Amino acid sequence: MRLLVLGGTEFAGRAVVEAALARGWEVTVFHRGRHAAPDGVRQLFGDRTAVDGLAALDEDPGTWDVVVDTWSSAPRAVRDTARLLRDRAGRYVYVSSRSVYEWAPSAGYGEDAPVVEGASPDAGPTDYARDKRGGELAAEEAFGADRSLLVRSGLLLGPYENVGRLPWWLNRVARGGPVLAPGPRDLPLQYVDVRDQAQWILDAAGQELGGPYNLTSPSGHSTMGELLEACVRVTGGPAELRWTAPEVILDAGVEPWTQLPVWVPPSTDLHDALHSADVSRAVATGLRCRPVTETVADTWAWLRDIGGTAPRRPDRTAKGLDPEVEAKVLAAASGVQPGPPRGRGRAVPADPEHGR
């Protein structure tokens, strides 16, 4: 198979490139040159936001069986690239997001749930949800519903993470001491290891699948307890998880999802939207999800290899809880007066990426 990845040097795109190379595929990456591409690929350089930014791709004589695009800004960049490639590629895979659904989707929502309005394939950058939905529309416009595959990703974890969720937890647990562990311990989570998503994308392209797919693990594939306990085991630090009731955390003004990455309180719109989508369609077409222990261990190994500080995309909000705030919440949970509460957490995550 001949694969073109638009990007391919970071996180989701890089995982696709590495998975394809492991299968012996011929891989071309088109990117801006800001990050090193994996060894073994053919490289084309350009900036999709610049005038004539697609020149290298336009002038190249290559054809491909599959194109994978992870773009998450102005939909017109997807439009221009998809139009350029529609007669030179067999299938266009657009890595979208569950953020395209109208907020807040009900528990168990499938691919037929209502999507955001006002998105356009011709738009400049707007907001994350409409940018991703506009990208979907651009892919479908150029390749048609049968030849475009829309991967509506959920929470992505794993090596090369450049958003900062699992790396923050690993570094916090490695630091040791009492760790604010947001309860309940058996809170069901829904995420996908970026490498499992990559394998599914390649398999789905081989099956010539089209249309939208919610792409994340079944809800409850892991729990908050299993995730944080895996962090304790792999880091080997003297951390003590102190499970704390959601009410205490929210009363202290702590933001779910951003200040305490991955976590959102149970029995809320947030949890329904972020951790309870119906993924039966993806599972039926071959999605397999590795154990959380493997995801955590491999992410920790990668993090240590790069010196402990994970890269972070400049267009994503910082993740994690300030140590002083954490100490105040732990004191409140222990019955020590922490000072006046700062109000409840937001109804919608501050992070623009509701689904990723």
Disulfide bonds with the S-S distance in Angstrom:
none
